[in-house]
Amino acid sequence: AYGWHEGEQQLPDIIAEVSNTDYDLIAKQQIEEERQRQLYQQEEERKKQEELQKQREAEEKDRAIAKINETVVSSYVFDQDALSDDQKVQLDDIYSLLAKYEDVHVELIGHTCNKGYKSVNDRIGLRRAETAKAYLMEKGVAEERITTSSRGEEEPKIANPTLEERKLNRRVEFVVK
């Protein structure tokens, strides 16, 4: 079995060596090696799944941020900052995203149409942003996560709008910081 042919004196030594082999120990070692291999594979699979989960969560957060950035609360009544029921629904959507992602900060930017005095429109734009901020804070968003500003009539969504289209310029936009 060993390939030795030196003489009969070695045969008893070979038989003794083979008979002293602890087959139970070998079997236990093989079982332990297989168990360690399986544990390693399980750990690698767990790490892979964890990485995939993190990637999915990051993609979901990116979609939420994009949704916040795309949200425009518009159709304010001329010279008003009060929120309509439809506007509150939009703000509720923003709130749910901000509640889920507590590390997200947002700026609310108020806008107006081009009717009236510029200085008045700047104040109305800020009041609209502040009203939306107050609504989100009432829902539970921390004040330090929301900043406000006004662009007044400076950044119309529609240039030279009709009477009906001016409502689209009277809006609050969101920018994730």
N, C-alpha and C positions, 0 to 999 in steps of 0.2 A: 504494500500500500504506500510506503514511503519512497519506494524506488531504490532502496539500498540492497546491495547484494554482496556486502563485504564478508559476511560470515554468520554462522549460526549463533555466535555469542551475542550479537546485537538483537536477535529476535526476542529474547525475554525482556530486554529493556524497552523495545518498541511496544510489546504487549502490555507491559506495566504502565507505560506512558498513556496509551490509549485507554486502558481500563481505569486510570486515575482521572480522566477527564470528567469534569462535573457538567453533565449534560443539562441538568436542571439550571445551573448557573448560566449556561449559554442561552437556554431558552428564556430565562428571565431577562437577560441582557437584550435579547432580540425583541422581547415584548416591550421593554422599557424604551428601546430605540424607536420602535414603531409608535409608541405613545408620545414620545417627544416630537417625532416627525408630525404626527397629527395635531399636537398642540401648536406647533410652529405654523402649520397650514391654517389652523383656526384663527390664530392671532393675525396672520397676514390677511385673511379674509375679513376679519373684524376691522382692521386698519383700512382696508380697501372700501368697505361699506361706510365707515366713518368719514372717509375722504369724500365719497360720493354724496353723503348726506350734507356735508359742509358745502360742497359745490352746489347742490340743489338749493340750500338755504341762501347762499350768496346770490344765486340767480333770482330767487324769489324776492330777495331784498332789492336787487337791482330793478326788477319789474315794479316793485312798490314805489321806489324812488322816482322812476320814470312816470308812473301814474300821478304822483304828487306834482311833479314838475309840469305835467300836461294839464292839470286841473285849472280851470278858470271859472270862478264864480262870477257870473255876469248878470245883466238885465236889472241893474239897480234902477230905482226910480230916480228921475232927475233931482239932484241936490239932496239926496237921501242916503243914509247909511244903514237903515234897518234891513234885517235879513228876512227874506221871504221863506216860506216852507220849503220850496225847491232848493234854495240856497243852503238852508240848514241840512238838507239831505246830502248835498255835496260836501259840506263841512263834516258831517258824520262819517262819510267815507274817508276823508282825510284823517279824522280823529282815529278811526280804527287802525289805519296804517301807522300813525304816530304812536299809538298805544302798543302796537306789536314791536316796533323798532324804536326803543327808547333812546338809542344813541343818535337818532336822526334829528337834526335841527332844521328849521325852515324859516324862510323870510316871506312875509306876506306883503305884496306890493299893490297899493291901491291906485286905481286909474279913474279918470273921468272922461266925459265927452268934451268937445271943444267949446261948448256954450258956457258963457259966464266969464268972470274974471280969472286970470291965471292964479292969483294968490288964493282966491276962494277955492278953485278947483284943487290946488295942492292940499289945502286943509281937508276938503271933502274926501280926496283919495286916501289921506292918512286916517281919517275917521272910519272909512270903510275897512281898511286893513286892521285898525284897532278893534272894531266891532267883531270882525271874524276871529281875531286873536282872543278876545274876551269869551267868545262862544267856545272856542277850543279849550281854553283854560277852565271854563265851567265844567266841561266834560272830563277834565283831569290831566290835560297836558301841562307840564311845568312851564312857568313863564319864561325861564331862561332858555328854553328851547325854541322860542318864537321871537323873531324880530319883525318890525314893521317899517315900512317906508311908503312914500308916495311919489308917483311920477306925474300925478295930475293929468293934464291933457297932452303931455309931451310924447307919449308913445301910443298913438291910436292903433287899434287893431285894424280898423277900416278907415282909410283916408277919405275925406269928403263924404261922410255917410249921410244916408237919408234919415229922417226922423226915427224910423223903426230901427235902423242899423246903429244909431247912437247908443242904444242899450248895450250893444256888444262892446263898445268902448268903455262903458261904465262897469268896471270889473275889479276883482281882486285876483292876482296871479300868485302862484306859489313857486318858490325856488328852494330846493334842498341845499343846505350849506354843508 
